[in-house]
Amino acid sequence: MYDGIEKIMEKIDFSKVQSNGKGVVPVVVQRRTPKEITEFFLADEDMLRMALEDEKVPVTVRGELMPYGSEIEEVYLDCDNDSVLLVSNWTGLTSTKFSGTGMTMDRNYVRVNAGNLVAVTRFRTAEYLRKDECIEQLVPVVTVEYDTGNLLMVAFSNREALRKTAKSGMATYWSRSREEIWEKGKESGNSQVLMDMSMKRDNTGLLYRVVQLGKDGACHLPDRYSCFDNGRVL
């Protein structure tokens, strides 16, 4: 794997989002069988290079990420080269950092609790630097297909986008390119109906499980249903 690492690192765009003063990208870990999102974190260049060189998914040991996790079998980049998917060989019975926090999107329930959903996230995981150098506080969102478990996309949300998602039941994000609230598929018809929402146990990310509508899928590119389709680099 080592020979291809530098080529991968050159492709990845670390400039869009910062955390603790460093450029970072979202990294999603998915075990192959059964298909499940097992981990999610924001990685700077050094952290991601360490994981790829050691061929191990980083795990938190006494507050520090260390390469002691499961083996990395495949690596994918999304269509914009600013999110990374690591496919691992984890075989444990329970591995996901999102388990036990699911919130079923019953319309009455989420309307009552929308404010609490916003409060719990704390929006402390990432900051998006806009052209005017103002800072938008964001929380990363991992979006998977409800019936298949396939990773569709990684995006970001802010307080207003999360409130709209909870109220309407339609996945809504913060668009970094347009710098505005963005309901997925409102214009294209490729909407996402939110079936349930989970929060990472340390409150640093959200997991959406959605029913993907429309003929073109989640990605804006015509040859991809998921933003990670055709994106394998290792």
CORWO-V849950 format. One record per residue. PHI is phi in whole degrees, 0 to 359 (* if undefined). OMEGA is omega in whole degrees, -180 to 180 (none if undefined). Layout:
((PHI & OMEGA) (PHI & OMEGA))
This chain:
((* & -170) (301 & -175) (299 & -177) (263 & -173) (295 & -177) (296 & 178) (295 & 177) (295 & -177) (298 & 179) (293 & -179) (283 & -170) (283 & -179) (263 & 179) (266 & -169) (271 & -169) (279 & -174) (228 & 178) (238 & 173) (219 & -177) (55 & 175) (82 & -179) (241 & 173) (291 & -175) (223 & 171) (229 & 174) (291 & 176) (238 & 180) (252 & 178) (249 & -179) (232 & 176) (278 & -172) (288 & -176) (217 & -12) (291 & -176) (294 & -175) (201 & 173) (282 & -175) (256 & -177) (201 & 177) (207 & 177) (202 & 174) (263 & -175) (240 & 170) (275 & -174) (298 & -178) (294 & -178) (296 & -179) (292 & 178) (298 & 178) (300 & -179) (297 & -178) (290 & 179) (293 & -180) (275 & -179) (56 & -180) (229 & 174) (288 & 179) (296 & 174) (231 & -179) (276 & 177) (236 & -179) (52 & 175) (85 & -180) (239 & 177) (282 & -178) (232 & -176) (277 & -177) (248 & -174) (273 & -178) (289 & -178) (285 & 176) (275 & -179) (258 & -179) (217 & 178) (229 & 179) (233 & 169) (248 & 178) (280 & -172) (295 & 179) (257 & 180) (58 & 178) (232 & 171) (216 & -174) (234 & 174) (245 & 174) (252 & 176) (263 & -174) (245 & -180) (257 & -178) (305 & -178) (237 & -179) (295 & -179) (287 & -180) (228 & -176) (228 & -170) (290 & 176) (278 & 180) (260 & -172) (295 & 177) (83 & -177) (240 & -176) (295 & 177) (237 & -179) (294 & -172) (275 & 169) (291 & -170) (302 & -180) (294 & -178) (295 & -173) (289 & 177) (295 & 180) (291 & -172) (257 & -178) (303 & 179) (297 & 179) (293 & 178) (302 & 180) (295 & -176) (295 & -174) (294 & -177) (294 & 179) (68 & 177) (47 & -177) (240 & -171) (266 & -176) (205 & 177) (230 & 179) (262 & -180) (271 & -180) (273 & -176) (300 & -180) (273 & 177) (69 & 169) (287 & -176) (246 & 175) (256 & -180) (281 & -172) (230 & 171) (237 & 180) (289 & 180) (232 & 174) (262 & -175) (245 & -179) (238 & 179) (283 & -172) (299 & -172) (271 & -178) (252 & -174) (80 & -180) (291 & 175) (288 & -179) (266 & -174) (192 & 171) (234 & -178) (221 & 179) (229 & 178) (229 & 169) (240 & -175) (300 & -177) (295 & 180) (296 & 180) (292 & 176) (299 & -180) (295 & 178) (298 & -178) (295 & -177) (284 & -173) (267 & -174) (79 & 177) (250 & -176) (300 & -178) (230 & -173) (230 & 170) (257 & 179) (277 & 179) (286 & -179) (285 & -179) (265 & -180) (56 & 180) (200 & 174) (295 & -172) (223 & 172) (278 & -176) (304 & 174) (81 & -178) (299 & 179) (265 & -175) (275 & -175) (90 & 180) (270 & -175) (283 & 178) (234 & 177) (273 & -176) (281 & 180) (268 & 171) (203 & -177) (231 & 176) (233 & 179) (242 & 176) (298 & -171) (298 & 178) (263 & 177) (64 & -177) (251 & 179) (183 & 179) (240 & 175) (241 & 175) (257 & 169) (250 & -169) (231 & 165) (264 & -178) (276 & 179) (260 & 177) (87 & -176) (277 & -172) (261 & 178) (80 & -173) (274 & -172) (271 & 178) (279 & 177) (276 & -173) (291 & -176) (262 & -177) (227 & 172) (278 & 172) (260 & 177) (294 & -178) (256 & 176) (299 & 180) (62 & -175) (253 & -178) (291 & 179) (242 & 175) (212 & none))
